[in-house]
Amino acid sequence: MTTQASFPGAGALRETGKLCQLGIDVVRTTFRRPFQLREFIQQSWFIVSVTVLPTALVSIPFGAVIALQLGSLTRQIGAQSFTGAASVLAIIQQASPIVTALLIAGAGGSAICADLGSRKIREEIDAMEVLGVSPIHRLVVPRVLAAMLVSVLLNGMVSVVGVMGGYFFNVVMQDGTPGAYLASFSALAQLPDLWISELKALIFGFIAGIVAAYRGLNPAGGPKGVGDAVNQAVVITFLLLFFVNFVLTTIYLQVVPAKGS
Amino acid sequence: MGVEVVVEGLTKSFGKQTIWQDVTLTLPPGEVSVMLGPSGTGKSVFLKSLVGLLKPEQGKIVINGTDLVRCSEHRLYEIRKMFGVLFQDGALFGSMDLYDNIAFPLREHTRKTEAEVRRIVLEKMEMVGLVGAEKKLPGEISGGMRKRAGLARALVLDPEIILCDEPDSGLDPVRTAYLSQLLIDLNAQIDATILIVTHNINIARTVPDNLGMLFRRELVMFGPREVLLTSDEPVVEQFLNGRRLGPIGMSEEKDTATMAAEQAHADAGHSDGSTSEDVRGIIPQIEPTPGLPFRDAVRRRKDRVMSIIHQLPHQAQQGIIESLSAEEQVRYGVHAGVPAVAPSPSPWPRQGGVL
């Protein structure tokens, strides 16, 4: 008889354990032949198609808000020449991975979760297992990898669009000088900032994919369970992503010295 | 030939709720077995346990010397390739058309060329009467067609064990009869071990070699079809005849007060929901379509049953002996009307043991 410990919080711990186990399984199965290339490409394309437009539309005002805020702030303390530098840093290091994370979790993750969840309640997943095909290998791995790839690419896009938006608003709305904005780009920002940004996006994509797949594969009873699972997947992913972002940022700021210090 | 499935002391519960406990039975190799039971007695759970989709807490399921309850994930996937499972709703992949669905196991597990895959898939589709529906998506066809497509997909790898979860649900009586015939024909052709889970009495009476019944969290009985079909066990009698009178209630169990009230109603002339005839008794089994090979399972089963006939209850013995031809009666040394051996205190009907 399998005995299950019962104390307050045991359920949460058990779920966390299973989530981690799925993560480990996915990493392990990623290297198993044959790689599901078709599924991977289809899923990547699918995630791109649901995320790319919202991401672009979100990142323009996001970049603008940061530029406007920093613009007025720098003017108050008399450091207009650093507006460009500060907004690039803010966008690349923080804004862009977060925007990417929100959209990957909200648009991509929810779609993955709903897809797997409806397959689960239609017994498709069971049927696949019975046919001797691992659903993790066949369905989950390509989706998680697709989420990671698209998240990295989206992160690049958000950085570019955000910086361009910031430039536009700073120069057009706040009468900043184009030359000063561009020239100060490299005053504070450095290449590792871009690396950490992409690394964050990669990890966020992984987490979003795993959480979506986990909730999708374990819906609680019936079609309503799938709806709840999608909802939970998005909320859990948000919580995890913001927490992980905090941890990564802290480590990065400790490990990589700021430019000029 | 199909493989033997040995189930010993199997117990499954969800949380505190026990679904069934201490189920012990053997599916004899190559024979067709049916598991009966009222709705909600865990028949589907039993089927899912047999393929390792659910893990029972106690007991063993032994196939080819491997215990499915405790073997590694990798081994489980290997064993599963021997199974063909027909799920209740077919469980087709919604994103693929019927052709791709049926070709899926071949493409995943074999190195066959696309031409060979095509030949096998079309052959199976013809077998289940789906020719011309290759390009349809599962969402576009009726439940009966989905079911038949699910069966075709379960068959492409020539499984040694076929499990069917309610093959009749959602099918009309005619299609159910065709499906029953198809399963018997299959058994004659590939000699696979077949387990059908259902509550269709017609299937139970005409298809199987062996019959079992689950009720109240345990296996009421499992053995040669004649035993259950002639049983005096109240649950079995009520179930086979579809009566309201008896131990089975609307919710699974019935208390004595309800039973007494219903008996009073019946005594006062209120119909108990069934026709008055008793459908128990042994009727001939479906035979393979003429032209197909003889079912080896029938011969093997006869030998097996005759070797244990003295352990069976009296009516079952009579039924079996009457169904034998004159030559066979001579060969086995039995005569109609005379029990094979002086009826010893029989272990039936409570023991659902290995026969």
Interface residues (C-beta under 8 A of the other chain):
Chain A: M1 T2 S118 R119 R122 E123 E124 D126 A127 M128 E129 V130 L131 G132 V133 S134
Chain B: K48 V51 L53 E57 Q58 Y77 E78 R80 K81 F83 V85 F87 Q88 D89 A91 L92 F93 G94 F104 P105 E108 H109 G150 R153
